[in-house]
Amino acid sequence: MGRLTPPTRRGYLYQLIAMLGWTSAPALPFLKKPVLIMMGDEDAIVPMVNGRFLHRLIPGSELEIFEGGGHLFLLSHREQSISCIRAFLDREPVQQEGRRAA
């Protein structure tokens, strides 16, 4: 296995430019599977508006906000995160379908 090297400045710039012009937003309303969106309300990297935007666009999605959670809320709110994910995954498919219609 070769040694990993960081991208060149040019490569990094191209990545940033690509992110500026790409969005999955037009496809989100067509998602047919249950979706759990988890956000920390004190995330300095991904603003809350992003989670709310996803939640509005994805039919029947669930938005879980972790109070006092930053970008690494999965670590800082470990038990709460695990509980939330388990509850989401353990739901019966019929319950998840019912939530989508609501």
N, C-alpha and C positions, 0 to 999 in steps of 0.2 A: 504494500500500500504506500502510495506516494505521500510526501509531506504536504500538509495543507498550508496554503498561503492566502493571505487576504487579497481581495480584489485590488486591481490597480485603481488609481484615482479616476481614470477615464471609465473603467468598468463600474465603479461605484456611482459616478455621475450618471451613467446610462441607466442604472437601476433606479435612481431617484427620479429621473425624467420619466421612466416607464410608469412609475407609481402615480405620478401626477395626472396622467391621462387615462388611466384604467379604472373602471368601476364595474362591480358586479350588480349594482343596484337594479338595472332593468330586468335581470333574471330572478331576483329574490321573490317577487310575488308568485312565481311559478313553483316554488319549493313545495313538495307534497309530503314531506316527512316532518315529524315533530322536531322542533328546534329549541334548544335552551341557550339563551344569551346570558352570560354572567359578566358583571362589571363591578369594579370597586368605585365607590363614589368619590374617592380622593385620588384617582389615577391621574398622574401628571403627564402620562404619555398618550393614553387613549381617552379623550374626553367623553363624558356621559352622553353627550348628544349623539355620538356614534352608536351606542347601544340602543338608544331610543329610536334612532333612524332605522336600524336593522329591525327592531321590534315592530315598527309601523309597516315596514315593507314585507315582512315574512308572515304570511297568514297563520294565525294560531300559535305564533311563537310565544315563548315565556321569557320574561326578562327578570332576572334575579340581580338585585343590587346589594352589594355588601357594604354596609355602613362602616366607614373608617377604613375601607380597603383601598389600597393603592394598586399599582400595576401588578404586583405580586400577591394579590389577595389569596391565590390558591395556597400560598405558604403561610401568610399571616392569619388567614381565616380557614385553616386547614379542615377542621372538623365540620364547620358550617358548609364549606365547599363540598366535602365528601357527602354530607347528608343531602344536600341539594341535588347533586348528581345522581346519587342512589335513588332518591325519590322520583326523579325524572325518568330514569331508566327502568325502574320497577313498575311504573304505571302500566296498566293494561292498555293494549292498543285501542280498545273502544273508548276508554277515558281520554286518551290523547286525541282521538278523532273528534270527540265531543268538545274538547277545549278549542280545537281549530275552528269549529263553527261559531263559537261564542264571540 
